[in-house]
Amino acid sequence: MLELLLPKRCAGCGAVGVTLCEPCRTAWRRIPFRVEPRVDPRVPVFALGPWGGVHRSTVLAIKERGRRDAIPEVGAVLRSAIVFLSARGELPECSGIVLSPAPTRKRAARLRGGDPVTAICRATGLTVVQLVHLDASVEDSAGLDAPARRANLVGAVRDERRRPRVDEGVVLVDDVVTTGATATATIERLSVAGIQVTGVVALTAA
């Protein structure tokens, strides 16, 4: 009855009756591509798709409209992309990969019922560790250029209090890479702690 009153719609295009329709799944399954952000994190950066169309709609549906049902779909795509990049030698072997979600403000994650990127990482079935978070005082980066984003993040990436020991190479995962400022600040912070980040994989690239 609920399905009749509030039919499920595709998180990518709005088609009725599915979480992701076949055309939108096909768009998500494209080969991940290399990104060269303006702020260089000094590790390879890849994205699963551009910030627009199906990719933008799906990410916003998960983050802003609570479409948790789309998380397993995107998690499966993320895992396939990492396996592909690993097989191509651009990331470590999957057995030695640890995924770490990009830092977010804890209050923002709580308001969303949990960090969507963390949930997507866990849906891959790979090892996931939360290593850092953003200080509550950091400003929203929307509308900031690369230097301003970089300055906004100085000292804002904080270690988790109960950070686990990590011996394998870490792959940082984010929803969208724009200037590369967040990835760079995070990698620098983890490097100070003796943790090696071997690559960045974003769901989308703007």
Phi, psi and omega in degrees: 000316179298323179295327178288321181284319181232074185299142177296142178233150179300130180292343182267322185227351179091003178300142186281139167102357183219158174287313172221125180286168184298317176300322179289323175298319179298319179297320180289336184275003180297156182297132178298147184238156181284140179241141176243085182292157182295324173263114189278116178281357177066024169221160179298138179239130180232156176225151179274343180184170179281156177281087181174167176055227184300317184295313179298313182299319181292314180298316179293325178297320179288314186283317189256339184241012173067028181280070181296337180294341180274349183298313178300324179297311181289325177300320179295321178294318179298317178299314180299321180295319180292320176299317179298312181294326177293315180296331180275357178083012182266348171226161178298167176301143186304326182296340181250013183268135171242124177271135175233119179297144176300150183293144176221163176286133186298324180295319178298320178295318180297319181296334179268004182077025183119154181286120181299323181295320176299316180297320179293318177300315181295330179290349178285337185084000177274169178291131182233131175228137176267112186257329185217164173216169178268142175299145183298338184276351183295141182278157174297133185274354181302129178089352180274144176278179186301312179297321180292321176297318180298313181295324181296334185262358180298119180074005185266346179271117185245147177289146170292142183298321181250050183293127180288160175286136181233119179257337181273170176289137182263138171250119180278134182239131179226164179281321180213136173254128180246278180269342185090003184295318181295315179299317182295313180297322180292315181296321178297318180295316180292326178298320177300326180276003178082018181255125182269125173262125185261348179181167177236133174236119178252149177294325181216162176230128180264000000 
